[in-house]
């Protein structure tokens, strides 16, 4: 993500009370799952700072660490395991 995207995401979480653990309608992934699959260390750190639940499962029964592992996202695995 571009720096401005991180800033906008933080504003949504901090100032507008967006639920950091809300899920996508299909698949049930959270923003943490998506950041993990994309090996987005900064995104994962931001979401965890705002209370993202790294144990939350998607519809396939995967937590964010499993999603990262399956996608070969090695950098974020250290944060999630």
C-alpha positions in Angstrom: 0.0 0.0 0.0 1.0 3.6 -0.5 1.8 5.6 2.6 -1.4 7.6 2.1 -3.4 4.4 2.2 -1.9 3.5 5.6 -2.7 7.0 6.9 -6.3 6.7 5.7 -6.6 3.3 7.2 -5.3 4.6 10.5 -7.7 7.5 10.4 -10.6 5.1 9.9 -9.5 2.9 12.8 -8.6 5.7 15.2 -11.1 8.5 14.4 -14.1 6.7 12.9 -14.2 3.6 15.0 -14.1 1.1 12.1 -14.1 -2.4 13.4 -10.6 -3.8 12.7 -12.0 -7.3 12.7 -14.8 -6.9 10.2 -14.9 -9.5 7.5 -15.4 -9.5 3.7 -18.8 -10.8 2.7 -17.4 -13.7 0.7 -14.7 -15.7 2.2 -14.8 -14.1 5.7 -11.3 -12.7 5.5 -10.4 -9.7 7.6 -8.0 -6.9 6.6 -5.4 -8.8 8.6 -5.8 -11.9 6.5 -5.4 -9.7 3.3 -2.4 -7.9 4.6 -0.8 -11.2 5.7 -1.4 -12.8 2.3 0.3 -9.8 0.6 3.3 -10.0 3.0 2.4 -6.4 4.0 4.5 -6.0 7.2 3.5 -2.4 7.8 -0.2 -3.2 7.2 -0.1 -6.1 9.7 1.6 -4.0 12.3 -1.0 -1.2 11.9 -3.9 -3.6 12.2 -2.4 -5.4 15.2 -1.8 -2.0 16.9 -5.6 -1.4 16.6 -6.5 -4.8 18.0 -6.8 -7.1 15.0 -7.4 -10.6 16.2 -4.7 -12.8 14.7 -6.6 -15.9 15.7 -9.8 -15.0 13.9 -10.7 -17.6 11.3 -12.0 -17.1 7.8 -14.6 -19.3 6.1 -11.9 -21.8 5.2 -10.9 -22.1 8.9 -7.6 -20.2 8.3 -6.2 -17.6 10.7 -3.9 -14.9 9.3 -0.7 -16.9 9.9 -2.1 -19.8 7.9 -3.1 -17.5 5.1 0.4 -16.0 5.0 2.0 -19.4 5.1 -0.1 -20.6 2.2 0.7 -17.5 0.1 4.5 -17.7 0.9 4.4 -14.4 2.8 7.4 -15.1 5.0 8.0 -11.6 6.4 4.7 -11.3 8.2 4.8 -14.9 9.6 7.3 -13.7 12.3 4.7 -11.2 13.4 1.8 -13.6 13.4 3.3 -16.7 14.9 
